[in-house]
Amino acid sequence: MWFKGFGEFEGKILELNFNEKDAVETDEKEGPNLYILEGAFMDEPNAE
């Protein structure tokens, strides 16, 4: 997901994504997986 900044954040974007991580790190693969929300704040791409 990308979010475009406005106001004081004009020209910036926030990129959010989910990365899957195994919840159980044993020989038995039981239980739910975890989805970790990660984000990056960067300048908006330039068309020039």
mmCIF file of the N, C-alpha and C atoms, coordinates in Angstrom:
data_MODEL
# 
_entry.id   MODEL 
# 
loop_
_atom_site.group_PDB 
_atom_site.id 
_atom_site.type_symbol 
_atom_site.label_atom_id 
_atom_site.label_alt_id 
_atom_site.label_comp_id 
_atom_site.label_asym_id 
_atom_site.label_entity_id 
_atom_site.label_seq_id 
_atom_site.pdbx_PDB_ins_code 
_atom_site.Cartn_x 
_atom_site.Cartn_y 
_atom_site.Cartn_z 
_atom_site.occupancy 
_atom_site.B_iso_or_equiv 
_atom_site.pdbx_formal_charge 
_atom_site.auth_seq_id 
_atom_site.auth_comp_id 
_atom_site.auth_asym_id 
_atom_site.auth_atom_id 
_atom_site.pdbx_PDB_model_num 
ATOM 1   N N  . MET A 1 1  ? 0.839  -1.171  0.000   1.00 0.00 ? 1  MET A N  1 
ATOM 2   C CA . MET A 1 1  ? 0.000  0.000   0.000   1.00 0.00 ? 1  MET A CA 1 
ATOM 3   C C  . MET A 1 1  ? 0.890  1.242   0.000   1.00 0.00 ? 1  MET A C  1 
ATOM 4   N N  . TRP A 1 2  ? 0.514  2.181   -0.798  1.00 0.00 ? 2  TRP A N  1 
ATOM 5   C CA . TRP A 1 2  ? 1.228  3.458   -0.836  1.00 0.00 ? 2  TRP A CA 1 
ATOM 6   C C  . TRP A 1 2  ? 0.276  4.554   -0.399  1.00 0.00 ? 2  TRP A C  1 
ATOM 7   N N  . PHE A 1 3  ? 0.773  5.486   0.427   1.00 0.00 ? 3  PHE A N  1 
ATOM 8   C CA . PHE A 1 3  ? 0.007  6.638   0.859   1.00 0.00 ? 3  PHE A CA 1 
ATOM 9   C C  . PHE A 1 3  ? 0.769  7.887   0.476   1.00 0.00 ? 3  PHE A C  1 
ATOM 10  N N  . LYS A 1 4  ? 0.094  8.791   -0.233  1.00 0.00 ? 4  LYS A N  1 
ATOM 11  C CA . LYS A 1 4  ? 0.720  10.032  -0.697  1.00 0.00 ? 4  LYS A CA 1 
ATOM 12  C C  . LYS A 1 4  ? 0.588  11.107  0.376   1.00 0.00 ? 4  LYS A C  1 
ATOM 13  N N  . GLY A 1 5  ? 1.690  11.779  0.654   1.00 0.00 ? 5  GLY A N  1 
ATOM 14  C CA . GLY A 1 5  ? 1.697  12.813  1.678   1.00 0.00 ? 5  GLY A CA 1 
ATOM 15  C C  . GLY A 1 5  ? 1.074  14.112  1.209   1.00 0.00 ? 5  GLY A C  1 
ATOM 16  N N  . PHE A 1 6  ? 0.600  14.904  2.165   1.00 0.00 ? 6  PHE A N  1 
ATOM 17  C CA . PHE A 1 6  ? 0.075  16.238  1.869   1.00 0.00 ? 6  PHE A CA 1 
ATOM 18  C C  . PHE A 1 6  ? 0.425  17.156  3.018   1.00 0.00 ? 6  PHE A C  1 
ATOM 19  N N  . GLY A 1 7  ? 0.233  18.450  2.809   1.00 0.00 ? 7  GLY A N  1 
ATOM 20  C CA . GLY A 1 7  ? 0.598  19.429  3.843   1.00 0.00 ? 7  GLY A CA 1 
ATOM 21  C C  . GLY A 1 7  ? 2.104  19.466  4.027   1.00 0.00 ? 7  GLY A C  1 
ATOM 22  N N  . GLU A 1 8  ? 2.571  19.312  5.255   1.00 0.00 ? 8  GLU A N  1 
ATOM 23  C CA . GLU A 1 8  ? 4.017  19.343  5.505   1.00 0.00 ? 8  GLU A CA 1 
ATOM 24  C C  . GLU A 1 8  ? 4.732  18.124  4.927   1.00 0.00 ? 8  GLU A C  1 
ATOM 25  N N  . PHE A 1 9  ? 3.983  17.093  4.532   1.00 0.00 ? 9  PHE A N  1 
ATOM 26  C CA . PHE A 1 9  ? 4.570  15.888  3.945   1.00 0.00 ? 9  PHE A CA 1 
ATOM 27  C C  . PHE A 1 9  ? 4.383  15.829  2.431   1.00 0.00 ? 9  PHE A C  1 
ATOM 28  N N  . GLU A 1 10 ? 4.110  16.950  1.814   1.00 0.00 ? 10 GLU A N  1 
ATOM 29  C CA . GLU A 1 10 ? 3.955  17.030  0.362   1.00 0.00 ? 10 GLU A CA 1 
ATOM 30  C C  . GLU A 1 10 ? 5.223  16.523  -0.322  1.00 0.00 ? 10 GLU A C  1 
ATOM 31  N N  . GLY A 1 11 ? 5.067  15.662  -1.326  1.00 0.00 ? 11 GLY A N  1 
ATOM 32  C CA . GLY A 1 11 ? 6.217  15.125  -2.049  1.00 0.00 ? 11 GLY A CA 1 
ATOM 33  C C  . GLY A 1 11 ? 6.802  13.867  -1.402  1.00 0.00 ? 11 GLY A C  1 
ATOM 34  N N  . LYS A 1 12 ? 6.152  13.350  -0.372  1.00 0.00 ? 12 LYS A N  1 
ATOM 35  C CA . LYS A 1 12 ? 6.604  12.131  0.313   1.00 0.00 ? 12 LYS A CA 1 
ATOM 36  C C  . LYS A 1 12 ? 5.563  11.032  0.133   1.00 0.00 ? 12 LYS A C  1 
ATOM 37  N N  . ILE A 1 13 ? 5.984  9.796   0.229   1.00 0.00 ? 13 ILE A N  1 
ATOM 38  C CA . ILE A 1 13 ? 5.055  8.677   0.237   1.00 0.00 ? 13 ILE A CA 1 
ATOM 39  C C  . ILE A 1 13 ? 5.417  7.731   1.378   1.00 0.00 ? 13 ILE A C  1 
ATOM 40  N N  . LEU A 1 14 ? 4.417  7.011   1.858   1.00 0.00 ? 14 LEU A N  1 
ATOM 41  C CA . LEU A 1 14 ? 4.600  5.991   2.881   1.00 0.00 ? 14 LEU A CA 1 
ATOM 42  C C  . LEU A 1 14 ? 4.201  4.670   2.254   1.00 0.00 ? 14 LEU A C  1 
ATOM 43  N N  . GLU A 1 15 ? 5.114  3.719   2.235   1.00 0.00 ? 15 GLU A N  1 
ATOM 44  C CA . GLU A 1 15 ? 4.842  2.399   1.684   1.00 0.00 ? 15 GLU A CA 1 
ATOM 45  C C  . GLU A 1 15 ? 4.722  1.410   2.841   1.00 0.00 ? 15 GLU A C  1 
ATOM 46  N N  . LEU A 1 16 ? 3.595  0.689   2.895   1.00 0.00 ? 16 LEU A N  1 
ATOM 47  C CA . LEU A 1 16 ? 3.368  -0.309  3.933   1.00 0.00 ? 16 LEU A CA 1 
ATOM 48  C C  . LEU A 1 16 ? 3.236  -1.678  3.288   1.00 0.00 ? 16 LEU A C  1 
ATOM 49  N N  . ASN A 1 17 ? 3.800  -2.704  3.929   1.00 0.00 ? 17 ASN A N  1 
ATOM 50  C CA . ASN A 1 17 ? 3.629  -4.069  3.434   1.00 0.00 ? 17 ASN A CA 1 
ATOM 51  C C  . ASN A 1 17 ? 3.634  -5.039  4.608   1.00 0.00 ? 17 ASN A C  1 
ATOM 52  N N  . PHE A 1 18 ? 3.125  -6.240  4.345   1.00 0.00 ? 18 PHE A N  1 
ATOM 53  C CA . PHE A 1 18 ? 3.090  -7.302  5.337   1.00 0.00 ? 18 PHE A CA 1 
ATOM 54  C C  . PHE A 1 18 ? 4.106  -8.357  4.956   1.00 0.00 ? 18 PHE A C  1 
ATOM 55  N N  . ASN A 1 19 ? 4.928  -8.771  5.913   1.00 0.00 ? 19 ASN A N  1 
ATOM 56  C CA . ASN A 1 19 ? 5.859  -9.878  5.710   1.00 0.00 ? 19 ASN A CA 1 
ATOM 57  C C  . ASN A 1 19 ? 5.466  -10.996 6.648   1.00 0.00 ? 19 ASN A C  1 
ATOM 58  N N  . GLU A 1 20 ? 5.358  -12.204 6.099   1.00 0.00 ? 20 GLU A N  1 
ATOM 59  C CA . GLU A 1 20 ? 4.948  -13.347 6.893   1.00 0.00 ? 20 GLU A CA 1 
ATOM 60  C C  . GLU A 1 20 ? 6.138  -13.923 7.650   1.00 0.00 ? 20 GLU A C  1 
ATOM 61  N N  . LYS A 1 21 ? 5.922  -14.259 8.915   1.00 0.00 ? 21 LYS A N  1 
ATOM 62  C CA . LYS A 1 21 ? 6.959  -14.878 9.734   1.00 0.00 ? 21 LYS A CA 1 
ATOM 63  C C  . LYS A 1 21 ? 6.321  -16.038 10.487  1.00 0.00 ? 21 LYS A C  1 
ATOM 64  N N  . ASP A 1 22 ? 6.975  -17.187 10.506  1.00 0.00 ? 22 ASP A N  1 
ATOM 65  C CA . ASP A 1 22 ? 6.440  -18.332 11.224  1.00 0.00 ? 22 ASP A CA 1 
ATOM 66  C C  . ASP A 1 22 ? 6.379  -18.037 12.711  1.00 0.00 ? 22 ASP A C  1 
ATOM 67  N N  . ALA A 1 23 ? 5.233  -18.313 13.325  1.00 0.00 ? 23 ALA A N  1 
ATOM 68  C CA . ALA A 1 23 ? 5.060  -18.070 14.757  1.00 0.00 ? 23 ALA A CA 1 
ATOM 69  C C  . ALA A 1 23 ? 5.754  -19.138 15.581  1.00 0.00 ? 23 ALA A C  1 
ATOM 70  N N  . VAL A 1 24 ? 5.789  -20.346 15.065  1.00 0.00 ? 24 VAL A N  1 
ATOM 71  C CA . VAL A 1 24 ? 6.359  -21.458 15.809  1.00 0.00 ? 24 VAL A CA 1 
ATOM 72  C C  . VAL A 1 24 ? 7.693  -21.829 15.167  1.00 0.00 ? 24 VAL A C  1 
ATOM 73  N N  . GLU A 1 25 ? 8.757  -21.702 15.909  1.00 0.00 ? 25 GLU A N  1 
ATOM 74  C CA . GLU A 1 25 ? 10.082 -22.023 15.370  1.00 0.00 ? 25 GLU A CA 1 
ATOM 75  C C  . GLU A 1 25 ? 10.618 -23.288 16.016  1.00 0.00 ? 25 GLU A C  1 
ATOM 76  N N  . THR A 1 26 ? 9.767  -24.334 16.070  1.00 0.00 ? 26 THR A N  1 
ATOM 77  C CA . THR A 1 26 ? 10.153 -25.636 16.591  1.00 0.00 ? 26 THR A CA 1 
ATOM 78  C C  . THR A 1 26 ? 9.959  -26.662 15.489  1.00 0.00 ? 26 THR A C  1 
ATOM 79  N N  . ASP A 1 27 ? 10.194 -27.929 15.808  1.00 0.00 ? 27 ASP A N  1 
ATOM 80  C CA . ASP A 1 27 ? 10.002 -28.995 14.821  1.00 0.00 ? 27 ASP A CA 1 
ATOM 81  C C  . ASP A 1 27 ? 8.536  -29.177 14.472  1.00 0.00 ? 27 ASP A C  1 
ATOM 82  N N  . GLU A 1 28 ? 7.651  -28.900 15.426  1.00 0.00 ? 28 GLU A N  1 
ATOM 83  C CA . GLU A 1 28 ? 6.220  -28.999 15.170  1.00 0.00 ? 28 GLU A CA 1 
ATOM 84  C C  . GLU A 1 28 ? 5.726  -27.684 14.582  1.00 0.00 ? 28 GLU A C  1 
ATOM 85  N N  . LYS A 1 29 ? 5.191  -27.735 13.390  1.00 0.00 ? 29 LYS A N  1 
ATOM 86  C CA . LYS A 1 29 ? 4.720  -26.516 12.714  1.00 0.00 ? 29 LYS A CA 1 
ATOM 87  C C  . LYS A 1 29 ? 3.234  -26.314 12.978  1.00 0.00 ? 29 LYS A C  1 
ATOM 88  N N  . GLU A 1 30 ? 2.889  -26.007 14.219  1.00 0.00 ? 30 GLU A N  1 
ATOM 89  C CA . GLU A 1 30 ? 1.508  -25.751 14.592  1.00 0.00 ? 30 GLU A CA 1 
ATOM 90  C C  . GLU A 1 30 ? 1.367  -24.310 15.054  1.00 0.00 ? 30 GLU A C  1 
ATOM 91  N N  . GLY A 1 31 ? 0.172  -23.811 14.957  1.00 0.00 ? 31 GLY A N  1 
ATOM 92  C CA . GLY A 1 31 ? -0.078 -22.451 15.410  1.00 0.00 ? 31 GLY A CA 1 
ATOM 93  C C  . GLY A 1 31 ? -0.155 -21.488 14.236  1.00 0.00 ? 31 GLY A C  1 
ATOM 94  N N  . PRO A 1 32 ? -0.638 -20.290 14.505  1.00 0.00 ? 32 PRO A N  1 
ATOM 95  C CA . PRO A 1 32 ? -0.805 -19.300 13.423  1.00 0.00 ? 32 PRO A CA 1 
ATOM 96  C C  . PRO A 1 32 ? 0.528  -18.679 13.004  1.00 0.00 ? 32 PRO A C  1 
ATOM 97  N N  . ASN A 1 33 ? 0.533  -18.177 11.802  1.00 0.00 ? 33 ASN A N  1 
ATOM 98  C CA . ASN A 1 33 ? 1.680  -17.403 11.332  1.00 0.00 ? 33 ASN A CA 1 
ATOM 99  C C  . ASN A 1 33 ? 1.475  -15.943 11.712  1.00 0.00 ? 33 ASN A C  1 
ATOM 100 N N  . LEU A 1 34 ? 2.570  -15.228 11.842  1.00 0.00 ? 34 LEU A N  1 
ATOM 101 C CA . LEU A 1 34 ? 2.514  -13.803 12.153  1.00 0.00 ? 34 LEU A CA 1 
ATOM 102 C C  . LEU A 1 34 ? 2.742  -13.000 10.880  1.00 0.00 ? 34 LEU A C  1 
ATOM 103 N N  . TYR A 1 35 ? 2.051  -11.886 10.761  1.00 0.00 ? 35 TYR A N  1 
ATOM 104 C CA . TYR A 1 35 ? 2.252  -10.975 9.649   1.00 0.00 ? 35 TYR A CA 1 
ATOM 105 C C  . TYR A 1 35 ? 2.724  -9.655  10.233  1.00 0.00 ? 35 TYR A C  1 
ATOM 106 N N  . ILE A 1 36 ? 3.939  -9.296  9.916   1.00 0.00 ? 36 ILE A N  1 
ATOM 107 C CA . ILE A 1 36 ? 4.564  -8.110  10.478  1.00 0.00 ? 36 ILE A CA 1 
ATOM 108 C C  . ILE A 1 36 ? 4.376  -6.939  9.513   1.00 0.00 ? 36 ILE A C  1 
ATOM 109 N N  . LEU A 1 37 ? 3.843  -5.847  10.028  1.00 0.00 ? 37 LEU A N  1 
ATOM 110 C CA . LEU A 1 37 ? 3.642  -4.645  9.223   1.00 0.00 ? 37 LEU A CA 1 
ATOM 111 C C  . LEU A 1 37 ? 4.940  -3.848  9.208   1.00 0.00 ? 37 LEU A C  1 
ATOM 112 N N  . GLU A 1 38 ? 5.447  -3.612  8.004   1.00 0.00 ? 38 GLU A N  1 
ATOM 113 C CA . GLU A 1 38 ? 6.672  -2.832  7.840   1.00 0.00 ? 38 GLU A CA 1 
ATOM 114 C C  . GLU A 1 38 ? 6.364  -1.623  6.969   1.00 0.00 ? 38 GLU A C  1 
ATOM 115 N N  . GLY A 1 39 ? 7.066  -0.541  7.207   1.00 0.00 ? 39 GLY A N  1 
ATOM 116 C CA . GLY A 1 39 ? 6.827  0.666   6.442   1.00 0.00 ? 39 GLY A CA 1 
ATOM 117 C C  . GLY A 1 39 ? 8.106  1.394   6.092   1.00 0.00 ? 39 GLY A C  1 
ATOM 118 N N  . ALA A 1 40 ? 8.041  2.136   4.999   1.00 0.00 ? 40 ALA A N  1 
ATOM 119 C CA . ALA A 1 40 ? 9.168  2.950   4.555   1.00 0.00 ? 40 ALA A CA 1 
ATOM 120 C C  . ALA A 1 40 ? 8.629  4.314   4.153   1.00 0.00 ? 40 ALA A C  1 
ATOM 121 N N  . PHE A 1 41 ? 9.298  5.357   4.595   1.00 0.00 ? 41 PHE A N  1 
ATOM 122 C CA . PHE A 1 41 ? 8.950  6.750   4.294   1.00 0.00 ? 41 PHE A CA 1 
ATOM 123 C C  . PHE A 1 41 ? 9.979  7.265   3.322   1.00 0.00 ? 41 PHE A C  1 
ATOM 124 N N  . MET A 1 42 ? 9.552  7.716   2.133   1.00 0.00 ? 42 MET A N  1 
ATOM 125 C CA . MET A 1 42 ? 10.518 8.126   1.106   1.00 0.00 ? 42 MET A CA 1 
ATOM 126 C C  . MET A 1 42 ? 9.978  9.274   0.276   1.00 0.00 ? 42 MET A C  1 
ATOM 127 N N  . ASP A 1 43 ? 10.862 9.843   -0.546  1.00 0.00 ? 43 ASP A N  1 
ATOM 128 C CA . ASP A 1 43 ? 10.452 10.899  -1.472  1.00 0.00 ? 43 ASP A CA 1 
ATOM 129 C C  . ASP A 1 43 ? 9.620  10.303  -2.611  1.00 0.00 ? 43 ASP A C  1 
ATOM 130 N N  . GLU A 1 44 ? 8.688  11.093  -3.099  1.00 0.00 ? 44 GLU A N  1 
ATOM 131 C CA . GLU A 1 44 ? 7.853  10.679  -4.216  1.00 0.00 ? 44 GLU A CA 1 
ATOM 132 C C  . GLU A 1 44 ? 8.708  10.601  -5.483  1.00 0.00 ? 44 GLU A C  1 
ATOM 133 N N  . PRO A 1 45 ? 8.508  9.577   -6.338  1.00 0.00 ? 45 PRO A N  1 
ATOM 134 C CA . PRO A 1 45 ? 9.291  9.483   -7.577  1.00 0.00 ? 45 PRO A CA 1 
ATOM 135 C C  . PRO A 1 45 ? 9.093  10.699  -8.467  1.00 0.00 ? 45 PRO A C  1 
ATOM 136 N N  . ASN A 1 46 ? 10.130 11.079  -9.168  1.00 0.00 ? 46 ASN A N  1 
ATOM 137 C CA . ASN A 1 46 ? 10.115 12.232  -10.067 1.00 0.00 ? 46 ASN A CA 1 
ATOM 138 C C  . ASN A 1 46 ? 9.948  11.761  -11.507 1.00 0.00 ? 46 ASN A C  1 
ATOM 139 N N  . ALA A 1 47 ? 9.129  12.466  -12.286 1.00 0.00 ? 47 ALA A N  1 
ATOM 140 C CA . ALA A 1 47 ? 8.904  12.105  -13.697 1.00 0.00 ? 47 ALA A CA 1 
ATOM 141 C C  . ALA A 1 47 ? 10.003 12.682  -14.588 1.00 0.00 ? 47 ALA A C  1 
ATOM 142 N N  . GLU A 1 48 ? 10.898 13.469  -14.044 1.00 0.00 ? 48 GLU A N  1 
ATOM 143 C CA . GLU A 1 48 ? 11.938 14.135  -14.841 1.00 0.00 ? 48 GLU A CA 1 
ATOM 144 C C  . GLU A 1 48 ? 13.089 13.216  -15.115 1.00 0.00 ? 48 GLU A C  1 
# 
